[in-house]
Amino acid sequence: MAELRIALTAADFKSTVLPVSAHQPRMDSCLSTLDCHETPLRAGLRIVRGDSISTPFKSCSIGFALSAPGTSRVWFTTAGHCGPGNSPGVPQSQRRWFHRPSSGLVTGVTAARCWWCAGHPSVDVGRVLVKESFWLNGTFGWLMNFANPGSPVKVNGYTLSYQVGDVICLKALHVGAASDKCGIVADVDDASVHHMIKINGYNACDGDSGGAWFETSPTGHRVAYAVHSSSDSGCHGSGSSWASSIKSVNNWNDQDSAYTIRVTTW
């Protein structure tokens, strides 16, 4: 329990991107991962990156919200391979992300990314700074509720401890079912795939990159576990997926930023 950064009781437990077509959002409601105009910003929603709002070309998923003491900034995670970082020469337009492309409102801008970068071989994560005032006026630390999109559920904590046999579930663009899609951790350090966490029993789809893998405690608390990276070919089959652990994401954030950036929880 010493490694579990979570405010729970003693009863608690121990490259995929997708071309995007035009989409016209509805206002003041959250209907699906594609169409949410209702705070709060939540893990599992689609985000689209493109050179212009009329020609979006990559679609990925929003992961966990991030925050840090000493700053009012808010970020969210996605997969590092989904888009460029903030290196010199990368146009601002290529770092913009939209949840609703046709609205023209920039949801966030890539602040940094690590795609198996030096010193962090198991990390495939991007950190996106939230820019859109609509979302900034809401709260953070939420997961999409596929059974009832208008009622998101809280992220209650995050874990730094990972074991083979853990059951974890995914919030991402294409999960979209009445119940969560889950798998079983088969390897916490898969040397064949960049030393990432390997999950058997559920292979995610194109566009699910960056989605939020979480664990549910016996008392129903949802705990951030990993950020989705890749999966077997196919979609919604019983294959395997791979993800960056929250511990590895924290280590990268600590090296990359002057802030102590962590998953936002309740």
Secondary structure by P-SEA (a helix, b strand, c coil): cccccccccccccccbbbbbcbbbbbccccccccccccccccccbbbbbccccccccbbbbbcbbbbbccccbbbbbccccccccccccccccccbbbcccccccccccccccccccccccccbbbbbbbccaaaaacccbbbbccccccbbbbbccccccccccbbbbbbcccccccbbbbbbbcccccccccccbbbccccccccccbbbbbcccccbbbbbcccccccccccccccbbbbbcaaaaaaaaaaccccccccccc
